[in-house]
Amino acid sequence: MKLRTVTELPIGMRSLFANLELSSSISTHILLEREMSVSISKLASTYIQLEETLNSLSLADNYKKVSQLKESLFGVRDIRNTLNALMEGKIPDDIELFEIKNLALLSDSLIPVIRIFSDSFPKLPDLSDVVTILDPEGQRIPSFYIYDSYDSELSKLRKKLKSLEFFDEDLHSRCSLIEDRIRKELGNSLKGRLPDLVKALNNLAEIDIIIAKAELVRKWNLTIPAISKERTSYQGLFNPEISSALSLQGLEYQPVDVSLERESPVVLMGANMGGKSVTLRTLVLSQYMFQFGFGVPARSAEIVPVHFIHYLSGDYQDVNKGLSSFAAEMRKIDNLLKQSTETASILALLDEPARTTNPYEGRVLVESLITMLKSRKLLTLIASHYNVTAKGCFKLRVRGFVNGKMNYELIHTDDSDAPREAINIAKSLGIDSEWMEEASRLLDNYKETI
């Protein structure tokens, strides 16, 4: 899956991208078109690079250098079409030759800066010969035209044209023919340098991306995760978007600890408005952040890379297919089960499955689903307000109201202390007190019968 697709999901990745301070448009395009990584070695290399960049950013002496480097990266243009046209044998025009010259000048000027700043950055190729080809007079100015020094005959004809008081079409045509020949020769000379030109363009964009990722780690107080093969675990997991919104109101986000293991599906129990959906959405966001090489929103984390992320959330009614919410939801879960027969490299995060059917069938659907997912050894977290009794799962619940305040900490629970927070939440919202008292009375009577 590409990052562009992930930004369209309702999980907060769009907010992340909006806070990513990329300097050049090509960096944005390259990052959005990047595929989610599942390679442990590639992710490890990415995080080593990110950590080394963070260390460099933390040095006071490098602050000014980073600002200058980012300012220079603003000058990186997306000239992939120009380079592709050159590869296909098209004779470059003056604008395209200017674009190539600008890239070569910029890359050449940044080699010593990057070398001083960080060894972790991708290396830039030596394009000094390209600069010489496109800047024969050595002015190192980011502009281009067919210089007189390219051809002595052209120089003579131009001087003659300039000396005339009238326009000479024949002289002008002769100049144009020579200029066209020079453009063709320049194109042929540059074609052999295409691999390094492409490398310079991509590596400059990559440097821009690395710096932006490192700055986001500092801005959002993210962490560099450890890479795991069996267990995903977070200490102090938080949602960056919600945390920022609360901070503007003078409020503080309450981080949570959560772990997922293949042998034991996690069931997160509790009433609606208890924070379950936010926890699931944050887990989805963090998994994608991890597999695209970003820091993750936690105090510390170890994460298993997976090939597929199945996230069930919201209203799945599909009007076009004539499916109800329940039918659409069942189809999505069915797709998960079919895929799980082929691979266990799946993270399944399911928010209130079977919520739209009656509680008796809903509960058995959830319990049977847990049994199946456990047998297939997926990393699974299911949020449910049903009092699930499936064997072999690890149950968590939101701690709930403590001293009149909502506590979102996740704590281990068992069948005997299933959460009953709905009435407390309703009371906190100021809902009709007589109704809440009657509901409490009926609940007490119900407890006495079980």
Summary of the structure (lengths in Angstrom):
residues: 450
radius of gyration: 30.4
end to end distance: 48.3
largest distance: 110.4
contacts: 1366
relative contact order: 0.11
helix: 53%
strand: 14%
